[in-house]
Amino acid sequence: MPSRQAPVLLGVSLKMYFGHHQTLNWTRKVAAVADRHPAVTSGAAKLFVLPPFPAIVPVAGLLSGSGVDFGAQDVATEDSGPYTGEVGGPYLKEIGCRYAEVGHAERRRLYGEGDTVVAAKTAAALRNGLTPVLCVGELDPVAPDEAARRTVAEAERLLRGREGAVVLAYEPQWAIGAPEPASAEHITTVCRALRDWLGARPHHAGSTVIYGGSAGPGLLSRLGPAVGGLFLGRFAHDPDAVASILDEIRLGAAPETAVA
Ligand SMILES: O=C(CO)COP(=O)(O)O
């Protein structure tokens, strides 16, 4: 496995928190932060944003030239046809998306998505040239080794028979929407296990493991180099918080290698 210094990947899902104008205003501010922040301009950090579907096209315009990537919070299992309310991978690709999130705990819990649907959405993203941001993570708090075992098994199930680079977002379901993230030891143990698992699979070369679940400023510096970045929710709503995490990256929080 070749070893190289990879940029820290910072993803933000806006979920359904903001209105349209708020989404665009937030994007303008984050683009301005990215334009001038040395962590981004030096290539030490890479940002991506997942706005609600109707905002993707205007967000693409606002991010143009900023180096910030964007994608969708979901993708249909099918590519086209009579699927009311769905948005397919070819459409997302056509409007410039780089990423499609799949398997988020909220989609599992609130919309009944299970492994079959999540695996099909992962496949849909990959066959359309979108990088899946595949969320994995245990439902209830368990010891770090057990969480690692369950999460690797989940990744194995969801990616069986697939190839291509993925972003594996380790999101322990119990840590989403919580006051605090999982402990640094817990996050590091699971992310390292996921990295090792991916690292032994050359057909997933170029993949990255990031952590999400109440992540915010101050976390990355405590995680050490096994974690490839963060997947942010509420604690990225203030653009200054994004800048503050970029400051941490500039000061040295960097993943040891890409999984490649
Ligand atoms: O689910 C998340 C990112 O996808 C994390 O959300 P919170 O950081 O708001 O808990």
The ligand as an SDF file (V2000), in Angstrom:
LIG
                    3D

 10  9  0  0  0  0  0  0  0  0999 V2000
  -25.0250   13.1160   11.0100 O   0  0  0  0  0  0  0  0  0  0  0  0
  -24.0840   13.8870   10.9800 C   0  0  0  0  0  0  0  0  0  0  0  0
  -23.3610   14.1750    9.7290 C   0  0  0  0  0  0  0  0  0  0  0  0
  -23.8700   13.4030    8.7210 O   0  0  0  0  0  0  0  0  0  0  0  0
  -23.6430   14.5810   12.1720 C   0  0  0  0  0  0  0  0  0  0  0  0
  -24.6270   15.4390   12.6050 O   0  0  0  0  0  0  0  0  0  0  0  0
  -24.4060   16.2130   13.9760 P   0  0  0  0  0  0  0  0  0  0  0  0
  -22.9540   16.6350   13.9840 O   0  0  0  0  0  0  0  0  0  0  0  0
  -25.3260   17.3660   13.8990 O   0  0  0  0  0  0  0  0  0  0  0  0
  -24.6590   15.2580   15.0790 O   0  0  0  0  0  0  0  0  0  0  0  0
  1  2  2  0
  2  3  1  0
  2  5  1  0
  3  4  1  0
  5  6  1  0
  6  7  1  0
  7  8  2  0
  7  9  1  0
  7 10  1  0
M  END
$$$$
